[in-house]
Amino acid sequence: MVDLRVQYEKIGSEIDNAIKSVLVSTAFIKGPDVKLFEEELQEYVGVKHVISCANGTDALHLALRVLGLKPGDEVITTNFTFIATVEVVALLGLKLVIVDPEPGSFNISIEAVRKAITAKTKVIVPVHLFGQCADMESLMDLAKKHNLFIIEDAAQATGSDYIFRDGTTKKAGTIGHIGTTSFFPSKNLGCYGDGGALYTNDDTLAKKLRSIANHGMKIRYHYDDIGVNSRLDTIQAAILRVKLRYLSQFNAARRAVADQYDKAFESCNSITVPQRVSYSSHIFHQYTIKVKNGKRNDLKKFLESKNIPSMVYYPGPLHMQEAYSYLGYKENDFPVTSTLCKEVLSLPMHPDMEQEQLDYIILNILNFFDK
Ligand SMILES: Cc1ncc(COP(=O)(O)O)c(C=O)c1O
């Protein structure tokens, strides 16, 4: 699905030098590269504070922790996401309220959010799924009206632009009160292990986030908050500094692959290509088609037989997972999610795809439907 080996071969010497400089410095925890990476990412995404942490799940956890919520406060998020988005809500004893996504964009449905808001709602967590932003302007309007916090889960959308009604843009994750991201190796900006970060323009939140991500310390061995150990390793920060310099180029290369897929499948009635919404650029963390007439699993098997990987993100609706049965949702409560789980298929997508590989994938998919 993602060829990190080819990418390493292309930028390997820069990466090796970056790692070596940390090894020589022995500044493994909170070394200079961590601060430099935070500053460079701040500049890239256009936000006042970037607070790095150990992974994208911790980033979500810290974001919810810092808001000072009480058990039972309600958090609305989408049913069509990676489990990390919902598990942190459950772990903090908050009430998880999940809603359907839009069938076209795969992102949280504004209409569904509107219906789910109650007097106990405190936070909405939109996820910018597969590399395209959720409808942030509508969500910010709702947040303002009902006095809610917005935490953007931008794990899959580092570098994606949200386009406001007046034509101005902001990077994914920098519009809500807090944004979170992940540097999991396969992400558009991925490190060589685990990593994550939070974005905010709020000085007070930033200070507190920094503190709780580092044992609750603002001053060494003085504990103002009950904290955790969630820090980005210096080696990972050094790697990310190199990869950040290539991010725009890598995202453009992904878009070029997506354009070719779109064009090739244009006349194939059995495939719906990913919708591109007017209010966001798409950085194609995933290129996810919908396969009609119950043929998704057969197509996946056929591709396997041709040595072409594909993945189902996400195969089972969250509300039907054993761990979340306590929420009491019923099978048919989320028809959009249930249908998507049966139809979606993500195809190989990365910045280093060879034309020959892409042609082979496209040819086999079209052959499958011509049979
Ligand atoms: C939407 C989303 N949220 C959160 C996460 C969690 O990130 P991490 O794996 O770094 O904990 C991921 C990815 O893995 C993700 O895709």
The ligand as an ORCA input file, in Angstrom:
! r2SCAN-3c Opt
* xyz 0 1
  C      -7.806      9.157     12.220
  C      -6.738      8.697     13.157
  N      -6.746      9.138     14.429
  C      -5.808      8.767     15.303
  C      -4.795      7.904     14.945
  C      -3.837      7.459     15.981
  O      -2.508      7.744     15.711
  P      -1.345      6.857     16.306
  O      -1.319      5.557     15.577
  O      -0.102      7.671     16.073
  O      -1.605      6.668     17.749
  C      -4.741      7.429     13.624
  C      -3.707      6.559     13.100
  O      -3.117      5.711     13.299
  C      -5.742      7.817     12.701
  O      -5.747      7.384     11.448
*
